[in-house]
Amino acid sequence: MDAAIISATRRLPVDKEVTVHDMAASDGITSLELFNRLSQERPVRLTASDYYDEISAARKGVCWVFYDSDNVVLQVALGAIALRSKRANEFLAWLLSPSFATRTRVSLFHPDVIAKTKSDGRFMATRDDFFSPSPVRYDVVRVMNALGTRNFPRLQIERAVTAVAKTVVDGGLLVFGRSADELDGRSQATIFQRLQNEFIAVADMAGGYELRDFVLKLQADA
């Protein structure tokens, strides 16, 4: 996948720094790998993002209550004992009601990713939502293993794809797919290029992205 993206970036002007947004990047380690490989060929600035970029924990006595980025209860732990029932977790968290002011926050990005953000200003890890992404535009936008019918209903995927497509500059690249096929382990993805307000497919892997035809019919700024 990285090799295919690097090859496709040769379509972009050679005299400028390439900006990349790797969305739904989980712990960001594959974003860092792409950054390192692409940096060997040309100047690059990469943003890795995920909606769930951290968890937090609040203590009350011997109990810890863990929350996601939306402050939704994930787990309650009583010392070394963790509850399994969602309803029991939510009830006990409500009963305990620990102070948010004392919460401990833990990043979900890989330690190597966090270290890179501190040592290299060209690499950044942040939170973003592909249903309502940041309006910043990039030369390359990649979303892998997120926008597929295994994860969301078709209409929600189309809404996210439409929103993400608007963040690609004219002439830039848009990458959708999943990185591991159940049959043979190959990436199943498509690299699209934006030409004014339309997209063309410049590379297909293992049959291409499952919503390939939808992207080809998309009006980027509609």
C-alpha positions as a printed NumPy array, in Angstrom:
array([[  0.   ,   0.   ,   0.   ],
       [  2.734,   2.49 ,   0.934],
       [  4.62 ,   1.703,  -2.272],
       [  1.485,   2.303,  -4.349],
       [  0.821,   5.637,  -2.615],
       [  4.425,   6.76 ,  -3.071],
       [  4.251,   5.833,  -6.752],
       [  0.995,   7.781,  -7.141],
       [  2.492,  10.893,  -5.488],
       [  4.803,  11.167,  -8.478],
       [  1.76 ,  12.588, -10.231],
       [  1.997,  15.607,  -7.911],
       [  4.271,  18.616,  -8.544],
       [  7.851,  17.685,  -7.644],
       [  8.793,  21.157,  -6.383],
       [  6.494,  21.263,  -3.35 ],
       [  6.148,  19.634,   0.033],
       [  3.438,  16.943,  -0.007],
       [  0.815,  17.243,   2.727],
       [ -0.828,  14.008,   3.903],
       [ -3.779,  13.293,   6.186],
       [ -4.032,   9.688,   7.389],
       [ -7.496,   9.445,   8.942],
       [ -8.876,   6.762,  11.26 ],
       [ -5.243,   5.881,  11.882],
       [ -5.808,   4.075,  15.214],
       [ -2.476,   4.235,  17.095],
       [ -0.827,   6.006,  14.131],
       [  2.043,   3.559,  13.663],
       [  1.2  ,   2.909,   9.992],
       [  1.032,   6.685,   9.503],
       [  4.555,   6.962,  10.865],
       [  5.719,   4.197,   8.535],
       [  4.228,   6.017,   5.528],
       [  5.819,   9.288,   6.648],
       [  9.255,   7.704,   6.974],
       [  9.048,   5.994,   3.578],
       [  7.643,   8.992,   1.726],
       [ 10.234,  11.287,   3.355],
       [ 12.983,   9.289,   1.651],
       [ 11.614,  10.414,  -1.711],
       [ 10.393,  13.977,  -1.194],
       [  9.539,  16.589,   1.474],
       [  6.379,  15.614,   3.349],
       [  4.193,  16.875,   6.172],
       [  1.787,  14.318,   7.643],
       [ -1.138,  14.488,  10.049],
       [ -2.328,  11.233,  11.616],
       [ -5.77 ,  11.389,  13.172],
       [ -8.37 ,   9.238,  14.865],
       [-11.686,  10.08 ,  16.492],
       [-10.759,   8.122,  19.611],
       [ -7.338,   9.541,  20.383],
       [ -7.362,   9.092,  24.162],
       [ -9.104,   7.558,  27.157],
       [ -9.374,   9.031,  30.629],
       [ -9.658,   7.574,  34.102],
       [-11.11 ,   9.059,  37.274],
       [-10.551,   7.56 ,  40.717],
       [-13.022,   7.272,  43.6  ],
       [-11.634,   5.4  ,  46.566],
       [-10.387,   2.009,  45.339],
       [-12.412,   2.308,  42.127],
       [-11.397,   3.625,  38.715],
       [-13.895,   4.735,  36.071],
       [-12.621,   4.794,  32.489],
       [-14.124,   6.999,  29.753],
       [-13.66 ,   7.392,  26.005],
       [-13.12 ,  10.724,  24.206],
       [-16.861,  11.447,  24.347],
       [-16.959,  10.854,  28.12 ],
       [-18.88 ,   7.612,  27.601],
       [-18.177,   5.039,  30.325],
       [-15.965,   2.219,  29.07 ],
       [-15.226,   0.296,  32.242],
       [-15.359,   0.41 ,  36.029],
       [-12.596,  -1.34 ,  37.944],
       [-12.78 ,  -2.16 ,  41.638],
       [ -9.16 ,  -2.7  ,  42.498],
       [ -8.121,  -5.648,  40.323],
       [-11.733,  -6.588,  39.486],
       [-13.417,  -5.305,  36.303],
       [-17.122,  -5.526,  35.584],
       [-18.29 ,  -7.086,  32.324],
       [-21.916,  -5.937,  32.135],
       [-22.378,  -2.64 ,  30.298],
       [-25.416,  -1.785,  32.391],
       [-23.575,  -2.556,  35.636],
       [-20.609,  -0.423,  34.525],
       [-22.848,   2.529,  33.693],
       [-24.819,   2.231,  36.948],
       [-21.727,   1.963,  39.142],
       [-20.072,   4.891,  37.328],
       [-23.189,   6.974,  37.999],
       [-23.209,   5.864,  41.633],
       [-19.534,   6.714,  42.123],
       [-19.644,   9.964,  40.093],
       [-15.905,  10.653,  40.421],
       [-14.665,  14.168,  39.868],
       [-13.669,  14.888,  36.258],
       [-11.229,  17.48 ,  37.565],
       [ -8.918,  14.714,  38.758],
       [ -9.07 ,  12.573,  35.625],
       [ -5.886,  11.037,  34.214],
       [ -5.699,  11.166,  30.419],
       [ -3.932,   8.48 ,  28.397],
       [ -3.145,   8.898,  24.699],
       [ -4.099,   6.022,  22.416],
       [ -1.349,   6.878,  19.946],
       [  1.707,   4.611,  19.821],
       [  4.665,   5.796,  21.947],
       [  6.825,   6.077,  18.796],
       [  4.157,   8.3  ,  17.235],
       [  4.026,  10.55 ,  20.29 ],
       [  7.829,  10.775,  20.315],
       [  7.867,  11.714,  16.625],
       [  5.366,  14.538,  17.141],
       [  7.696,  15.984,  19.772],
       [ 10.874,  15.662,  17.717],
       [  9.664,  16.537,  14.197],
       [  7.329,  19.431,  13.44 ],
       [  6.394,  17.854,  10.11 ],
       [  4.525,  15.003,  11.836],
       [  1.394,  15.573,  13.907],
       [ -1.121,  13.307,  15.671],
       [ -4.542,  14.684,  16.52 ],
       [ -8.269,  13.995,  16.754],
       [-10.554,  14.277,  13.723],
       [-13.935,  12.949,  12.634],
       [-14.43 ,  11.734,   9.058],
       [-18.149,  12.557,   9.274],
       [-17.219,  16.194,   9.912],
       [-13.511,  16.557,   9.123],
       [-11.316,  19.588,   9.575],
       [-11.665,  21.865,   6.49 ],
       [ -7.896,  21.842,   5.88 ],
       [ -7.06 ,  20.455,   2.418],
       [ -4.272,  17.982,   1.715],
       [ -2.4  ,  16.55 ,  -1.262],
       [ -3.047,  13.009,  -0.03 ],
       [ -5.897,  11.781,   2.183],
       [ -6.038,   8.14 ,   3.261],
       [ -8.8  ,   6.277,   5.147],
       [ -8.191,   2.564,   5.639],
       [-10.184,  -0.077,   7.538],
       [-12.932,   2.317,   8.587],
       [-15.305,   3.287,   5.779],
       [-16.629,  -0.135,   4.807],
       [-19.954,  -1.926,   5.126],
       [-18.492,  -4.074,   7.909],
       [-18.355,  -0.974,  10.086],
       [-21.19 ,   1.348,   8.999],
       [-24.441,   1.302,   7.009],
       [-24.009,   2.298,   3.373],
       [-25.664,   5.729,   3.756],
       [-23.329,   6.678,   6.624],
       [-20.305,   5.625,   4.578],
       [-21.461,   7.731,   1.639],
       [-21.883,  10.732,   3.957],
       [-18.36 ,  10.31 ,   5.339],
       [-16.795,   9.72 ,   1.908],
       [-18.457,  12.869,   0.588],
       [-17.133,  14.907,   3.518],
       [-13.593,  13.511,   3.287],
       [-13.422,  14.058,  -0.478],
       [-13.786,  17.8  ,   0.049],
       [-10.493,  17.878,   1.973],
       [ -8.421,  16.842,  -1.085],
       [ -6.789,  19.581,  -3.178],
       [ -7.308,  19.69 ,  -6.935],
       [ -4.894,  17.165,  -8.408],
       [ -4.509,  15.434,  -5.041],
       [ -4.965,  11.795,  -4.108],
       [ -7.717,  10.081,  -2.119],
       [ -7.177,   6.548,  -0.787],
       [ -9.974,   4.305,   0.481],
       [ -9.982,   0.614,   1.32 ],
       [ -9.032,  -2.004,   3.855],
       [ -5.549,  -3.289,   4.488],
       [ -6.176,  -7.012,   4.925],
       [ -8.372,  -9.195,   2.738],
       [ -9.785, -12.275,   4.424],
       [ -8.843, -14.523,   1.511],
       [ -5.196, -13.769,   0.842],
       [ -4.084, -10.893,   3.09 ],
       [ -3.744,  -8.342,   0.282],
       [ -4.844,  -4.733,   0.604],
       [ -8.192,  -4.108,  -1.071],
       [ -8.13 ,  -0.444,  -1.95 ],
       [ -8.289,   2.235,  -4.628],
       [ -6.167,   5.345,  -5.077],
       [ -8.218,   8.124,  -6.679],
       [ -7.016,  11.441,  -8.078],
       [ -9.108,  14.572,  -7.916],
       [ -9.328,  16.427, -11.219],
       [-11.252,  19.62 , -10.533],
       [-14.482,  18.337,  -8.912],
       [-14.346,  14.738, -10.078],
       [-12.27 ,  11.679,  -9.19 ],
       [-10.582,   9.122, -11.393],
       [ -9.108,   5.803, -10.265],
       [ -5.337,   5.672, -10.77 ],
       [ -4.633,   2.379,  -8.966],
       [ -6.729,  -0.565,  -7.805],
       [ -5.533,  -3.284,  -5.451],
       [ -7.325,  -6.625,  -5.028],
       [-10.43 ,  -5.425,  -6.85 ],
       [-10.449,  -1.935,  -5.389],
       [-12.441,  -0.101,  -2.746],
       [-15.932,  -1.52 ,  -2.215],
       [-17.575,   1.889,  -2.845],
       [-15.331,   2.597,  -5.836],
       [-18.231,   3.426,  -8.176],
       [-19.716,   5.875,  -5.673],
       [-16.446,   7.821,  -5.454],
       [-16.137,   7.947,  -9.269],
       [-19.606,   9.525,  -9.481],
       [-18.899,  11.962,  -6.658],
       [-18.846,  15.707,  -7.168],
       [-16.043,  16.747,  -4.816],
       [-17.407,  20.176,  -3.925],
       [-21.103,  19.372,  -4.211]])
